[in-house]
Amino acid sequence: MALATLELASLYLQAGHMAKVKQLVGQMAPIFREQKVHREALAALALFRDAALQEKATAALARRLVRYLTEARHDPERRFEG
């Protein structure tokens, strides 16, 4: 669910729907916490949320975050290179 939400954010960003992305980022944190995502991943999500709220998020950033979360699933120490 968490990765699907980020994929959706990526598509919204690609289509230029920043308002929808801003709504989505508000819903992401509870999803990530519920799924017990590790601390580094939550920090990466916070970086994305902040970028979205400042209207600086890009589809490429969202895709990098998806890739990071997929790769870091079993490595809680891995840091996001945003």
N, C-alpha and C positions, 0 to 999 in steps of 0.2 A: 504494500500500500504506500509506504513512504517513497520508494523509488518511482512508483507510478505517478505520484503527486509531483515529483520533481520533473519527470518526463513531460507531464502536462504543462508545468510552468515553462519548460523549454519551448514547447510548441506555442504557448501564448506569447512568449517573448519574440519568437521568430515571426509571429503574425502581428507584432506591435501592440498587443493587448496588455499594457503595463498595469492597468487598473485591475484586471483579473488576476494578474500575478500578485499584486499587493494583497488581494483578498485571500489568495491561496497560501501565501507565506504565513498568514495569521493562523491558518489551520494546520500547518506542518508540524510545529513544535509538539503539540500534544500527540500527534501520530507517532513521531519519532520517539518520544518518551515512553509511550505505551508499548512500543516494540523494543524497548530497552536498548536503544542505540547507544554506543559508547560515547564517552565525553568528548573525544576529538571530533567525532562526527557531529555532535550537537554544536560544537564550536564552529564547524564548517557551515552548518545550517544557519547559525546566527550571522555569519559573514554574508551568506546569500540573502538572508532576510534584510539585513541592513542595506545591502546594495539595491535590493528591490524597493525598499521604502524611500531610498534616495534617488530612485529611477536610474540607477547605474547598472543594474543587473542585465546580463546578456544571455542569449540562448547558449552561447559557448560556455559561459560560466556554469549554467545549469547542467549542461552535458558533462563538464569536468567534474562537477559534484556527484552526478550519478555514477560516473566511472570510478571516482574515489570511493564512494560508499560501497560499490560492488567489490572493489579490490580490498578495502579495509575491513570488510565484514568480519574477518577472523584475525585481524591485527589491530587491537584497540590503541596501540601506540603510534600507529601510522598517522602522519599529519597531512592535512590538506594543503596543497600548494595552490592557493587561489590567486 
